[in-house]
Amino acid sequence: DAKTTQPPSMDCAEGRAANLPCNHSTISGNEYVYWYRQIHSQGPQYIIHGLKNNETNEMASLIITEDRKSSTLILPHATLRDTAVYYCIVRVRDSGTYKYIFGTGTRLKVLA
Amino acid sequence: NAGVMQNPRHLVRRRGQEARLRCSPMKGHSHVYWYRQLPEEGLKFMVYLQKENIIDESGMPKERFSAEFPKEGPSILRIQQVVRGDSAAYFCASSPGQFTDTQYFGPGTRLTVL
């Protein structure tokens, strides 16, 4: 069962910031939050991950609430090429191994 | 630096045949993961392997499915006696380690069972 909840779809105007929310209220203290995206039906592309602190890289920013029950992925200037399904994933430890539990993701459509 | 490679990209099989899916991890990566994605769904974990060892196969169906990652060569996901319900996209990911390392995904193999 997925440990994350995301809105099924969102629209964003080209050039504007896209803010994609994710709820992970049952996350444990040592479980990381990862974000990937899947363009068309290609393989998922890694975007960013974090544990407690906010993170930023060349693709996006990740804001994690202090209680770690939710996070937001920010694409600062969305382009048409950012249209994709975005997955918020909690990496869980299960029987001694770490694995990704995918939810159904948010389908982001960037509009011209 | 080549990414994760999977072949074939598309595979068509008739019911009852065998399907073999191959995955070559990124250079320097010794951990391989297989996922299955049904249409309009997220990816589902199937199996995690290191060289010559299956570490976690909790997501693998009990029958007809097997995976290996030999000392030399790619990782193989084998599906025997395929059925229509096996039609899906199968993705492989690799990482250099496991505990804190990010997984990088290949382009997938789309299996169609006629």
Backbone of each chain as ProteinMPNN parsed JSONL, in Angstrom:
{"seq_chain_A": "DAKTTQPPSMDCAEGRAANLPCNHSTISGNEYVYWYRQIHSQGPQYIIHGLKNNETNEMASLIITEDRKSSTLILPHATLRDTAVYYCIVRVRDSGTYKYIFGTGTRLKVLA", "coords_chain_A": {"N_chain_A": [[0.831, -1.199, 0.0], [0.456, 2.25, -0.81], [2.279, 4.851, 0.778], [1.848, 7.452, 0.445], [-0.113, 10.32, -0.515], [-1.408, 11.975, -3.248], [-2.665, 14.696, -5.268], [-4.65, 13.807, -8.107], [-4.337, 15.192, -10.527], [-2.981, 18.22, -11.988], [-2.839, 21.546, -13.269], [-0.607, 23.912, -14.78], [0.579, 27.116, -15.63], [2.793, 27.868, -18.282], [6.071, 28.922, -17.453], [5.392, 29.726, -14.942], [5.589, 28.941, -11.395], [5.367, 25.566, -10.429], [3.687, 23.882, -7.964], [3.702, 21.009, -6.281], [1.862, 19.041, -4.169], [2.222, 16.657, -1.45], [1.069, 14.188, 0.719], [2.229, 12.416, 3.501], [1.532, 11.075, 5.974], [2.049, 8.924, 7.657], [4.73, 8.519, 7.766], [7.904, 7.321, 8.843], [10.574, 8.086, 11.179], [13.106, 7.704, 9.965], [12.695, 7.479, 7.294], [13.048, 8.346, 3.945], [11.891, 10.904, 1.695], [11.237, 10.753, -1.678], [11.217, 12.145, -4.962], [10.119, 11.492, -8.196], [9.704, 11.672, -11.756], [7.662, 10.769, -14.557], [7.749, 10.793, -17.866], [5.584, 10.668, -20.546], [5.582, 7.325, -21.248], [8.045, 6.676, -20.356], [10.998, 5.56, -18.51], [10.985, 6.183, -14.97], [12.246, 9.322, -13.862], [14.698, 10.523, -11.746], [14.275, 13.188, -9.432], [14.603, 14.637, -6.921], [15.421, 14.302, -3.411], [14.78, 13.998, 0.153], [15.164, 14.177, 3.754], [14.676, 15.555, 6.281], [15.316, 18.285, 6.105], [14.83, 21.127, 3.955], [15.453, 20.886, 0.466], [17.368, 21.669, -2.454], [17.992, 21.526, -5.911], [19.302, 21.571, -9.285], [17.048, 21.048, -10.699], [14.714, 21.269, -9.108], [12.969, 22.267, -6.059], [12.546, 20.994, -2.767], [10.271, 21.033, -0.236], [9.853, 20.212, 3.041], [7.59, 19.664, 5.621], [7.779, 20.591, 9.1], [6.862, 18.604, 10.832], [7.089, 16.499, 9.184], [4.991, 15.293, 7.862], [4.044, 16.021, 5.447], [4.95, 17.197, 2.144], [6.247, 19.404, -0.412], [6.859, 19.638, -3.802], [8.625, 21.847, -5.785], [8.687, 23.248, -8.91], [10.425, 25.711, -10.275], [10.11, 27.361, -12.604], [8.045, 26.403, -14.717], [8.11, 24.481, -17.713], [6.911, 23.451, -20.98], [7.988, 20.97, -21.346], [8.021, 19.891, -18.858], [5.69, 18.615, -18.441], [4.247, 15.787, -17.141], [3.899, 12.725, -15.207], [4.137, 12.967, -11.788], [5.734, 11.454, -9.148], [5.541, 11.05, -5.719], [7.391, 9.529, -3.306], [7.83, 7.348, -0.602], [10.599, 5.997, 0.87], [10.826, 2.955, 2.228], [11.777, 0.825, 4.951], [11.78, -2.571, 4.919], [11.657, -5.673, 6.21], [14.438, -5.66, 6.426], [15.381, -4.654, 4.027], [15.517, -1.853, 1.772], [12.94, -0.203, 0.053], [11.115, 1.306, -2.643], [7.908, 2.685, -2.427], [5.532, 3.218, -4.599], [2.951, 5.583, -5.302], [-0.022, 6.635, -7.011], [0.556, 9.013, -8.21], [0.805, 12.461, -9.461], [-0.607, 13.926, -12.231], [0.838, 16.284, -14.045], [0.107, 18.996, -16.028], [1.499, 21.255, -18.137], [0.656, 24.326, -19.348], [0.598, 26.189, -22.362]], "CA_chain_A": [[0.0, 0.0, 0.0], [1.22, 3.478, -0.907], [2.326, 5.645, 1.982], [1.701, 8.849, 0.037], [-1.342, 10.743, -1.168], [-1.188, 13.124, -4.113], [-3.81, 14.984, -6.14], [-4.47, 13.06, -9.352], [-3.912, 16.022, -11.654], [-2.82, 19.659, -11.783], [-2.404, 22.337, -14.42], [0.265, 25.022, -14.443], [0.916, 27.92, -16.801], [4.211, 27.881, -18.627], [6.812, 30.029, -16.868], [5.028, 29.901, -13.534], [6.04, 27.872, -10.509], [4.45, 24.445, -10.191], [3.808, 23.393, -6.591], [3.034, 19.71, -6.219], [1.825, 18.609, -2.775], [2.209, 15.226, -1.141], [0.871, 13.841, 2.122], [2.827, 11.143, 3.937], [1.296, 11.25, 7.411], [2.522, 7.763, 8.432], [6.161, 8.362, 7.525], [8.712, 7.091, 10.04], [11.652, 9.059, 11.346], [14.281, 7.497, 9.122], [12.258, 7.222, 5.915], [13.263, 9.461, 3.046], [10.904, 11.234, 0.668], [11.829, 10.889, -3.011], [10.352, 12.552, -6.06], [10.474, 11.097, -9.552], [8.667, 11.96, -12.739], [7.599, 9.845, -15.679], [7.29, 11.515, -19.058], [4.93, 9.665, -21.39], [5.728, 6.033, -20.574], [9.473, 6.406, -20.195], [11.393, 5.189, -17.163], [10.954, 7.3, -14.02], [13.45, 10.148, -13.787], [14.932, 11.058, -10.405], [14.274, 14.647, -9.332], [15.164, 15.15, -5.681], [14.965, 13.586, -2.234], [15.136, 14.641, 1.41], [14.756, 13.512, 4.991], [14.066, 16.532, 7.19], [15.57, 19.65, 5.68], [14.486, 21.487, 2.591], [16.528, 20.591, -0.468], [17.269, 22.315, -3.762], [19.003, 21.2, -6.917], [19.111, 22.313, -10.529], [15.729, 20.754, -11.262], [13.56, 21.574, -8.28], [13.133, 22.407, -4.613], [11.69, 20.138, -1.96], [9.968, 21.617, 1.066], [9.28, 19.198, 3.934], [7.089, 20.296, 6.836], [8.565, 20.26, 10.292], [6.396, 17.317, 11.367], [7.392, 15.535, 8.117], [3.784, 14.609, 7.391], [3.757, 16.408, 4.066], [6.026, 17.89, 1.442], [5.868, 20.051, -1.664], [7.88, 19.76, -4.842], [8.467, 23.108, -6.513], [9.406, 23.486, -10.167], [10.325, 27.175, -10.179], [9.666, 27.968, -13.867], [7.627, 25.224, -15.476], [8.089, 24.531, -19.175], [6.054, 22.418, -21.567], [8.671, 19.679, -21.194], [7.802, 19.382, -17.501], [4.448, 17.846, -18.421], [4.615, 14.425, -16.769], [3.332, 12.235, -13.947], [5.117, 13.163, -10.725], [5.534, 10.51, -8.054], [6.119, 11.273, -4.404], [7.649, 8.162, -2.847], [8.518, 7.148, 0.668], [11.466, 4.824, 0.844], [10.579, 2.27, 3.498], [12.599, -0.34, 5.269], [10.863, -3.692, 5.088], [12.399, -6.928, 6.339], [15.874, -5.462, 6.258], [15.761, -4.022, 2.77], [14.857, -0.596, 1.47], [12.234, -0.253, -1.219], [10.239, 2.425, -2.989], [6.478, 2.402, -2.527], [4.937, 4.212, -5.496], [1.517, 5.806, -5.351], [-0.524, 6.823, -8.375], [1.18, 10.202, -8.756], [0.056, 13.638, -9.951], [-0.387, 14.207, -13.656], [1.004, 17.722, -14.226], [0.033, 19.48, -17.401], [1.961, 22.627, -18.264], [-0.123, 24.931, -20.441], [1.261, 27.304, -23.057]], "C_chain_A": [[0.867, 1.252, 0.0], [1.189, 4.203, 0.425], [2.138, 7.113, 1.666], [0.361, 9.082, -0.631], [-1.051, 12.003, -1.964], [-2.466, 13.424, -4.894], [-3.594, 14.307, -7.483], [-3.983, 13.913, -10.509], [-3.817, 17.485, -11.239], [-2.448, 20.287, -13.114], [-1.527, 23.472, -13.928], [0.576, 25.787, -15.721], [2.422, 27.906, -17.02], [4.89, 29.125, -18.049], [6.499, 30.288, -15.41], [5.591, 28.755, -12.705], [4.948, 26.81, -10.383], [4.733, 23.916, -8.793], [3.006, 22.104, -6.457], [3.055, 19.187, -4.784], [1.813, 17.093, -2.629], [2.007, 15.055, 0.357], [1.487, 12.484, 2.42], [2.756, 11.108, 5.457], [1.826, 10.088, 8.248], [4.023, 7.542, 8.278], [6.897, 8.166, 8.85], [9.937, 7.996, 10.015], [12.831, 8.914, 10.415], [13.92, 7.197, 7.671], [12.382, 8.484, 5.076], [12.045, 9.661, 2.138], [11.66, 11.457, -0.642], [10.761, 11.396, -3.98], [10.957, 12.102, -7.381], [9.376, 11.615, -10.486], [8.788, 10.976, -13.904], [6.955, 10.58, -16.852], [6.819, 10.497, -20.082], [5.049, 8.326, -20.681], [7.198, 5.65, -20.447], [9.764, 5.921, -18.776], [11.342, 6.386, -16.237], [12.311, 7.999, -13.937], [13.565, 10.712, -12.381], [14.928, 12.585, -10.429], [15.045, 15.087, -8.099], [14.726, 14.254, -4.539], [15.414, 14.325, -0.983], [14.631, 13.846, 2.597], [14.017, 14.485, 5.905], [14.155, 17.947, 6.628], [15.065, 19.883, 4.259], [15.702, 21.258, 1.698], [16.274, 21.328, -1.776], [18.349, 21.763, -4.658], [18.646, 21.929, -8.203], [17.722, 22.082, -11.13], [14.59, 21.34, -10.434], [13.977, 21.856, -6.849], [12.144, 21.491, -3.924], [11.531, 20.776, -0.593], [9.278, 20.542, 1.901], [8.834, 19.896, 5.199], [7.851, 19.795, 8.057], [8.156, 18.91, 10.882], [6.596, 16.173, 10.364], [6.156, 14.805, 7.584], [3.406, 15.01, 5.975], [4.965, 17.113, 3.468], [5.476, 18.502, 0.158], [7.072, 20.081, -2.596], [7.6, 21.039, -5.611], [9.338, 23.097, -7.761], [9.326, 24.985, -10.394], [9.798, 27.857, -11.444], [9.282, 26.829, -14.811], [7.678, 25.479, -16.977], [7.215, 23.397, -19.69], [6.667, 21.036, -21.38], [8.55, 19.104, -19.786], [6.474, 18.644, -17.377], [4.778, 16.369, -18.228], [3.759, 13.992, -15.594], [4.432, 12.309, -12.896], [4.762, 12.25, -9.553], [6.277, 10.973, -6.807], [6.224, 9.894, -3.756], [8.288, 8.211, -1.472], [9.341, 5.878, 0.547], [11.395, 4.154, 2.216], [11.585, 1.143, 3.692], [11.645, -1.477, 5.631], [11.686, -4.968, 5.102], [13.871, -6.758, 5.987], [16.302, -4.856, 4.946], [14.953, -2.743, 2.575], [14.164, -0.714, 0.118], [11.362, 0.984, -1.382], [8.8, 1.932, -3.049], [5.861, 3.527, -3.353], [3.446, 4.331, -5.228], [1.095, 5.976, -6.8], [-0.07, 8.138, -8.991], [0.215, 11.327, -9.106], [0.413, 13.861, -11.411], [-0.354, 15.723, -13.825], [0.954, 18.055, -15.697], [0.451, 20.936, -17.407], [1.343, 23.208, -19.533], [0.615, 26.115, -21.036], [0.498, 28.606, -22.864]], "O_chain_A": [[1.875, 1.324, 0.703], [0.178, 4.171, 1.127], [2.262, 7.948, 2.563], [-0.225, 8.18, -1.229], [-0.518, 12.977, -1.434], [-3.261, 12.522, -5.156], [-2.46, 14.237, -7.956], [-3.284, 13.412, -11.389], [-4.463, 17.931, -10.292], [-1.829, 19.655, -13.97], [-1.678, 23.942, -12.8], [0.811, 25.187, -16.769], [3.21, 27.929, -16.074], [4.362, 30.233, -18.141], [7.244, 30.983, -14.72], [6.015, 27.732, -13.242], [3.766, 27.124, -10.249], [5.863, 23.549, -8.471], [1.777, 22.117, -6.515], [4.123, 18.919, -4.235], [1.449, 16.357, -3.547], [2.684, 15.692, 1.163], [1.287, 11.523, 1.677], [3.78, 11.11, 6.141], [2.033, 10.255, 9.45], [4.528, 6.476, 8.63], [6.545, 8.778, 9.858], [10.288, 8.584, 8.991], [13.495, 9.902, 10.101], [14.756, 6.713, 6.909], [11.886, 9.548, 5.447], [11.288, 8.732, 1.858], [12.601, 12.249, -0.704], [9.573, 11.111, -3.832], [12.141, 12.305, -7.647], [8.273, 11.948, -10.052], [9.858, 10.437, -14.188], [5.776, 10.934, -16.82], [7.555, 9.579, -20.445], [4.612, 8.237, -19.533], [7.552, 4.472, -20.433], [8.864, 5.879, -17.938], [11.625, 7.504, -16.668], [13.365, 7.363, -13.943], [12.619, 11.319, -11.88], [15.5, 13.201, -11.327], [16.026, 15.824, -8.207], [13.753, 13.513, -4.679], [16.309, 15.169, -1.036], [13.786, 12.961, 2.463], [12.86, 14.256, 6.258], [13.188, 18.708, 6.672], [14.899, 18.948, 3.476], [16.842, 21.421, 2.133], [15.131, 21.578, -2.157], [19.484, 21.554, -4.228], [17.783, 22.806, -8.205], [17.28, 22.852, -11.982], [13.615, 21.848, -10.987], [15.139, 21.714, -6.469], [11.048, 21.242, -4.427], [12.506, 21.029, 0.114], [8.234, 20.022, 1.507], [9.606, 20.645, 5.797], [8.473, 18.733, 8.042], [9.001, 18.161, 11.372], [6.304, 15.017, 10.668], [6.293, 13.784, 6.911], [2.53, 14.391, 5.37], [5.869, 17.559, 4.175], [4.383, 18.16, -0.294], [8.163, 20.501, -2.212], [6.471, 21.282, -6.038], [10.558, 22.956, -7.685], [8.243, 25.493, -10.685], [9.091, 28.859, -11.337], [10.1, 26.358, -15.6], [7.329, 26.562, -17.447], [6.829, 22.5, -18.94], [5.946, 20.045, -21.267], [8.932, 17.959, -19.547], [6.166, 18.103, -16.315], [5.489, 15.77, -19.035], [2.99, 14.782, -15.048], [5.525, 11.778, -13.091], [3.643, 12.274, -9.041], [7.476, 11.25, -6.841], [5.229, 9.174, -3.674], [9.179, 9.021, -1.216], [8.834, 4.823, 0.167], [11.84, 4.708, 3.221], [12.151, 0.598, 2.743], [10.815, -1.351, 6.532], [12.339, -5.302, 4.114], [14.469, -7.611, 5.332], [17.484, -4.567, 4.764], [13.867, -2.575, 3.13], [14.724, -1.252, -0.838], [10.936, 1.611, -0.412], [8.51, 0.895, -3.646], [5.688, 4.646, -2.868], [2.762, 3.342, -4.964], [1.781, 5.512, -7.711], [-0.288, 8.361, -10.182], [-1.006, 11.173, -9.055], [1.584, 13.971, -11.773], [-1.394, 16.379, -13.756], [1.67, 17.469, -16.508], [-0.179, 21.766, -16.751], [1.487, 22.664, -20.628], [1.183, 26.937, -20.318], [0.911, 29.645, -23.379]]}, "seq_chain_B": "NAGVMQNPRHLVRRRGQEARLRCSPMKGHSHVYWYRQLPEEGLKFMVYLQKENIIDESGMPKERFSAEFPKEGPSILRIQQVVRGDSAAYFCASSPGQFTDTQYFGPGTRLTVL", "coords_chain_B": {"N_chain_B": [[28.606, 8.562, -19.545], [26.928, 5.719, -19.481], [23.48, 5.111, -18.976], [21.048, 3.095, -17.175], [20.36, 0.179, -18.925], [17.946, -1.483, -20.854], [16.683, -4.333, -22.47], [14.638, -6.443, -24.566], [13.096, -3.4, -25.87], [10.482, -3.548, -26.565], [8.331, -6.316, -26.429], [6.688, -9.026, -27.72], [4.625, -11.681, -27.004], [3.05, -14.883, -27.295], [0.364, -16.427, -25.515], [1.464, -18.728, -23.092], [4.092, -18.854, -23.931], [7.596, -18.092, -23.219], [8.993, -15.239, -21.602], [11.828, -13.176, -21.659], [13.516, -10.729, -20.01], [15.956, -8.228, -20.062], [18.429, -6.494, -18.13], [20.882, -4.11, -17.837], [22.825, -2.717, -15.437], [23.777, 0.637, -14.378], [27.175, 1.702, -14.792], [29.322, 0.663, -12.27], [27.313, 0.163, -10.486], [25.906, -2.186, -8.311], [23.522, -3.116, -7.448], [20.308, -4.144, -8.2], [16.955, -3.585, -9.164], [13.671, -4.67, -9.865], [10.625, -3.589, -11.299], [7.095, -3.519, -11.865], [4.678, -2.109, -14.021], [1.379, -1.551, -14.441], [-1.123, -0.448, -16.817], [-1.976, 2.952, -16.347], [-1.297, 2.942, -13.661], [0.841, 3.186, -10.729], [4.331, 2.254, -10.267], [5.144, -1.06, -9.232], [6.998, -2.721, -6.831], [9.023, -5.556, -7.453], [11.358, -7.298, -7.201], [14.58, -7.451, -5.627], [17.99, -7.476, -6.252], [21.39, -8.386, -5.706], [24.681, -8.886, -7.018], [24.686, -12.187, -7.997], [22.925, -12.844, -5.981], [19.64, -13.066, -4.663], [17.995, -10.683, -2.921], [15.581, -9.665, -1.937], [12.526, -10.809, -2.712], [9.907, -10.265, -2.37], [7.862, -9.052, -3.792], [7.392, -10.522, -6.01], [5.375, -12.577, -8.084], [4.341, -15.831, -7.013], [4.528, -17.992, -8.716], [5.817, -18.867, -11.908], [7.421, -16.61, -12.358], [10.779, -15.48, -12.274], [14.026, -14.322, -11.255], [17.373, -13.257, -11.907], [20.786, -12.339, -11.281], [23.583, -12.61, -12.546], [27.137, -13.254, -11.966], [28.589, -12.346, -14.148], [27.392, -10.365, -16.797], [24.006, -9.282, -17.723], [21.175, -8.541, -15.547], [18.412, -10.749, -15.402], [14.98, -11.001, -15.929], [12.632, -13.427, -15.849], [9.747, -14.734, -17.285], [7.677, -17.367, -17.267], [5.47, -19.318, -19.323], [3.579, -17.266, -20.188], [0.729, -15.176, -19.521], [-2.219, -13.267, -20.425], [-2.582, -11.336, -18.488], [-0.019, -10.683, -17.743], [0.829, -8.704, -19.347], [2.385, -5.658, -19.456], [4.428, -2.829, -18.429], [7.788, -3.289, -17.706], [10.155, -2.285, -15.497], [13.543, -1.671, -14.777], [15.808, -0.808, -12.217], [18.821, 0.652, -10.906], [21.346, 0.906, -8.345], [24.237, 2.187, -6.619], [24.709, 1.35, -4.01], [22.718, 0.426, -1.207], [21.551, 1.429, 1.141], [21.435, 4.278, 1.411], [21.244, 5.091, -1.136], [20.203, 6.498, -4.227], [17.889, 5.241, -6.637], [18.222, 4.565, -10.081], [16.467, 4.571, -13.068], [15.821, 2.402, -15.858], [14.725, 2.467, -19.376], [12.636, 0.746, -19.667], [10.781, -2.293, -20.487], [8.257, -3.13, -22.644], [5.873, -5.442, -22.41], [3.771, -7.377, -24.303], [1.179, -9.617, -24.313], [-0.296, -11.851, -26.408]], "CA_chain_B": [[28.313, 7.487, -18.596], [25.669, 5.139, -19.927], [22.509, 4.857, -17.929], [20.544, 1.737, -17.095], [19.899, -0.268, -20.238], [17.029, -2.61, -20.854], [16.269, -4.832, -23.784], [14.224, -5.535, -25.627], [12.208, -2.326, -25.444], [9.129, -4.074, -26.773], [8.353, -7.766, -26.554], [5.366, -9.602, -27.938], [4.607, -13.124, -26.799], [1.741, -15.533, -27.262], [0.105, -17.121, -24.245], [2.172, -19.987, -22.926], [5.518, -18.721, -24.255], [8.439, -17.515, -22.18], [9.527, -13.897, -21.837], [13.092, -12.89, -20.962], [13.779, -9.297, -20.018], [17.337, -8.029, -19.62], [18.742, -5.193, -17.551], [22.284, -3.839, -17.535], [22.835, -1.551, -14.54], [24.773, 1.674, -14.623], [28.532, 1.328, -14.435], [29.621, 0.869, -10.857], [26.167, -0.199, -9.659], [25.818, -3.629, -8.114], [22.202, -3.406, -6.899], [19.304, -4.072, -9.262], [15.561, -3.698, -8.72], [12.694, -4.803, -10.94], [9.287, -3.091, -11.0], [6.094, -3.72, -12.924], [3.698, -1.035, -14.089], [0.185, -1.795, -15.239], [-1.619, 0.814, -17.38], [-2.579, 3.958, -15.468], [-0.953, 2.703, -12.265], [2.228, 3.412, -10.354], [5.189, 1.088, -10.333], [5.076, -1.974, -8.089], [8.249, -3.444, -6.602], [8.969, -7.006, -7.631], [12.49, -8.04, -6.664], [15.826, -6.715, -5.452], [19.097, -8.406, -6.362], [22.786, -8.009, -5.831], [25.38, -9.876, -7.857], [24.547, -13.596, -7.641], [22.044, -13.061, -4.835], [18.33, -12.439, -4.554], [17.923, -10.156, -1.56], [14.184, -9.496, -1.544], [11.621, -11.117, -3.822], [8.571, -10.234, -1.777], [6.88, -8.557, -4.746], [7.319, -11.421, -7.173], [4.376, -13.643, -8.036], [4.953, -17.069, -6.519], [4.731, -18.944, -9.803], [6.158, -18.478, -13.289], [8.361, -15.487, -12.399], [12.055, -15.662, -11.607], [15.0, -13.28, -11.579], [18.748, -13.577, -11.563], [21.776, -11.31, -11.569], [24.799, -13.421, -12.471], [28.406, -12.569, -11.756], [28.874, -11.671, -15.398], [26.23, -10.182, -17.654], [22.894, -8.494, -17.199], [20.133, -9.175, -14.753], [17.344, -11.308, -16.239], [13.66, -11.308, -15.359], [12.042, -14.452, -16.71], [8.337, -15.061, -17.046], [7.347, -18.59, -17.996], [4.05, -19.558, -19.637], [2.938, -15.962, -20.005], [-0.725, -15.013, -19.662], [-2.549, -11.9, -20.843], [-2.412, -10.444, -17.334], [1.382, -10.296, -17.596], [1.082, -7.539, -20.205], [2.713, -4.512, -18.594], [5.782, -2.308, -18.601], [8.69, -3.771, -16.661], [11.275, -1.359, -15.355], [14.681, -2.049, -13.962], [16.549, 0.318, -11.652], [20.061, 0.233, -10.257], [21.968, 1.848, -7.422], [25.583, 1.71, -6.229], [24.568, 0.679, -2.729], [21.293, 0.285, -0.937], [20.988, 2.079, 2.307], [21.104, 5.683, 1.204], [21.481, 5.435, -2.533], [19.102, 6.717, -5.148], [17.739, 4.29, -7.73], [18.114, 5.145, -11.418], [15.635, 3.653, -13.834], [15.975, 2.206, -17.282], [13.587, 2.897, -20.192], [11.549, -0.219, -19.556], [10.399, -3.241, -21.536], [6.812, -3.267, -22.728], [5.502, -6.805, -22.764], [2.394, -7.592, -24.748], [0.852, -11.032, -24.464], [-1.454, -11.987, -27.303]], "C_chain_B": [[26.941, 6.93, -18.939], [24.772, 4.913, -18.738], [22.141, 3.392, -17.87], [19.98, 1.351, -18.465], [18.999, -1.48, -20.089], [16.761, -3.048, -22.292], [15.558, -6.157, -23.633], [13.339, -4.414, -25.089], [10.748, -2.748, -25.586], [9.248, -5.568, -27.019], [6.922, -8.258, -26.69], [5.48, -11.11, -27.81], [3.167, -13.624, -26.874], [1.599, -16.247, -25.913], [0.835, -18.46, -24.207], [3.66, -19.911, -23.252], [6.283, -18.145, -23.065], [8.888, -16.11, -22.58], [10.789, -13.719, -21.002], [13.4, -11.412, -21.135], [15.162, -9.088, -19.408], [17.558, -6.61, -19.12], [20.233, -5.117, -17.262], [22.349, -2.592, -16.668], [23.869, -0.525, -14.978], [26.145, 1.174, -14.175], [28.777, 1.638, -12.963], [28.472, 0.519, -9.925], [26.074, -1.72, -9.543], [24.476, -4.056, -7.529], [21.171, -3.172, -8.0], [17.917, -4.336, -8.68], [14.684, -3.84, -9.959], [11.324, -4.341, -10.436], [8.372, -3.419, -12.176], [5.089, -2.574, -12.862], [2.566, -1.444, -15.018], [-0.343, -0.453, -15.76], [-2.304, 1.689, -16.337], [-2.313, 3.703, -13.983], [0.495, 3.096, -12.002], [3.021, 2.133, -10.456], [5.066, 0.257, -9.064], [6.387, -2.745, -8.001], [8.054, -4.942, -6.793], [10.111, -7.69, -6.887], [13.712, -7.142, -6.613], [16.964, -7.735, -5.429], [20.433, -7.679, -6.248], [23.45, -9.103, -6.658], [25.269, -11.268, -7.234], [23.624, -13.854, -6.456], [20.698, -12.376, -5.028], [18.168, -11.998, -3.111], [16.474, -10.089, -1.077], [13.312, -9.768, -2.762], [10.175, -11.083, -3.353], [7.49, -9.746, -2.736], [6.689, -9.439, -5.97], [6.143, -12.379, -7.015], [5.059, -14.982, -7.73], [5.275, -18.033, -7.646], [5.085, -18.216, -11.091], [7.195, -17.373, -13.394], [9.653, -15.87, -11.683], [13.01, -14.568, -12.061], [16.38, -13.755, -11.17], [19.633, -12.394, -11.924], [23.128, -12.008, -11.448], [26.049, -12.567, -12.277], [28.815, -11.775, -12.995], [27.576, -11.509, -16.183], [25.084, -9.476, -16.959], [22.03, -9.266, -16.221], [19.021, -9.619, -15.702], [16.081, -11.478, -15.404], [12.995, -12.271, -16.336], [10.607, -14.707, -16.297], [8.011, -16.275, -17.911], [5.843, -18.674, -18.216], [3.225, -18.283, -19.454], [1.437, -16.047, -20.249], [-0.994, -13.556, -19.979], [-2.339, -10.904, -19.708], [-0.972, -10.027, -17.076], [1.732, -9.094, -18.464], [1.246, -6.302, -19.331], [4.043, -3.95, -19.06], [6.614, -2.77, -17.416], [9.923, -2.875, -16.653], [12.325, -1.944, -14.425], [15.311, -0.757, -13.443], [17.827, -0.221, -11.038], [20.542, 1.321, -9.31], [23.337, 1.302, -7.037], [25.558, 0.944, -4.923], [23.098, 0.578, -2.451], [20.777, 1.23, 0.123], [20.639, 3.539, 2.105], [21.113, 6.068, -0.264], [20.219, 5.502, -3.373], [19.088, 5.647, -6.233], [17.554, 5.045, -9.047], [17.483, 4.114, -12.335], [16.046, 3.573, -15.298], [14.716, 2.599, -18.029], [12.427, 1.921, -20.185], [11.441, -1.16, -20.741], [8.89, -3.369, -21.496], [6.464, -4.648, -23.261], [4.028, -6.843, -23.143], [2.192, -9.076, -24.965], [-0.424, -11.145, -25.281], [-2.319, -13.192, -26.913]], "O_chain_B": [[25.92, 7.582, -18.718], [25.223, 4.572, -17.644], [22.828, 2.545, -18.439], [19.223, 2.105, -19.076], [19.267, -2.382, -19.296], [16.632, -2.225, -23.198], [15.825, -6.913, -22.699], [12.882, -4.488, -23.948], [9.893, -2.336, -24.801], [10.146, -6.027, -27.724], [6.06, -7.94, -25.871], [6.335, -11.735, -28.438], [2.215, -12.908, -26.566], [2.584, -16.612, -25.272], [0.819, -19.221, -25.175], [4.415, -20.811, -22.886], [5.698, -17.764, -22.051], [9.131, -15.835, -23.755], [10.829, -14.055, -19.818], [13.527, -10.911, -22.252], [15.501, -9.68, -18.383], [16.958, -5.656, -19.616], [20.781, -5.948, -16.538], [21.965, -1.513, -17.117], [24.716, -0.789, -15.832], [26.25, 0.328, -13.288], [28.477, 2.73, -12.481], [28.629, 0.571, -8.705], [26.152, -2.441, -10.538], [24.301, -5.216, -7.156], [21.169, -2.126, -8.649], [17.739, -5.197, -7.819], [14.933, -3.199, -10.98], [10.917, -4.651, -9.316], [8.814, -3.573, -13.315], [4.702, -2.131, -11.781], [2.764, -1.654, -16.215], [-0.027, 0.587, -15.181], [-3.113, 1.21, -15.543], [-3.047, 4.211, -13.135], [1.273, 3.31, -12.931], [2.468, 1.06, -10.7], [4.904, 0.792, -7.967], [6.831, -3.348, -8.979], [7.058, -5.517, -6.355], [9.876, -8.557, -6.045], [13.874, -6.219, -7.412], [16.918, -8.722, -4.694], [20.573, -6.521, -6.643], [22.834, -10.126, -6.957], [25.698, -11.497, -6.104], [23.553, -14.985, -5.974], [20.631, -11.241, -5.5], [18.197, -12.815, -2.191], [16.185, -10.423, 0.072], [13.365, -9.022, -3.74], [9.325, -11.796, -3.885], [6.309, -10.006, -2.506], [5.902, -9.117, -6.86], [5.934, -12.932, -5.935], [6.196, -15.225, -8.134], [6.215, -18.819, -7.531], [4.679, -17.074, -11.307], [7.801, -17.22, -14.455], [9.629, -16.499, -10.625], [12.826, -13.966, -13.118], [16.545, -14.536, -10.232], [19.279, -11.562, -12.76], [23.745, -12.001, -10.383], [26.022, -11.343, -12.404], [29.327, -10.661, -12.886], [26.754, -12.425, -16.221], [25.164, -9.119, -15.784], [22.145, -10.485, -16.088], [18.728, -8.941, -16.686], [16.118, -12.034, -14.306], [12.82, -11.953, -17.512], [10.298, -14.873, -15.117], [8.065, -16.207, -19.139], [5.05, -18.175, -17.417], [2.288, -18.246, -18.657], [0.947, -16.849, -21.045], [-0.117, -12.706, -19.826], [-1.96, -9.757, -19.947], [-0.722, -9.12, -16.281], [2.817, -8.527, -18.329], [0.352, -5.949, -18.562], [4.697, -4.496, -19.948], [6.193, -2.656, -16.264], [10.626, -2.731, -17.653], [12.022, -2.611, -13.436], [15.342, 0.255, -14.142], [17.914, -1.399, -10.69], [20.195, 2.494, -9.452], [23.574, 0.096, -7.118], [26.312, -0.014, -4.75], [22.294, 0.638, -3.38], [19.677, 1.768, 0.002], [19.607, 3.988, 2.604], [21.001, 7.247, -0.599], [19.307, 4.684, -3.247], [20.139, 5.202, -6.692], [16.824, 6.035, -9.113], [17.893, 2.955, -12.381], [16.545, 4.533, -15.885], [13.738, 3.019, -17.412], [11.34, 2.252, -20.658], [11.928, -0.88, -21.836], [8.309, -3.677, -20.456], [6.731, -4.971, -24.418], [3.162, -6.395, -22.391], [2.938, -9.715, -25.707], [-1.475, -10.621, -24.914], [-3.334, -13.458, -27.557]]}, "name": "protein", "num_of_chains": 2, "seq": "DAKTTQPPSMDCAEGRAANLPCNHSTISGNEYVYWYRQIHSQGPQYIIHGLKNNETNEMASLIITEDRKSSTLILPHATLRDTAVYYCIVRVRDSGTYKYIFGTGTRLKVLANAGVMQNPRHLVRRRGQEARLRCSPMKGHSHVYWYRQLPEEGLKFMVYLQKENIIDESGMPKERFSAEFPKEGPSILRIQQVVRGDSAAYFCASSPGQFTDTQYFGPGTRLTVL"}
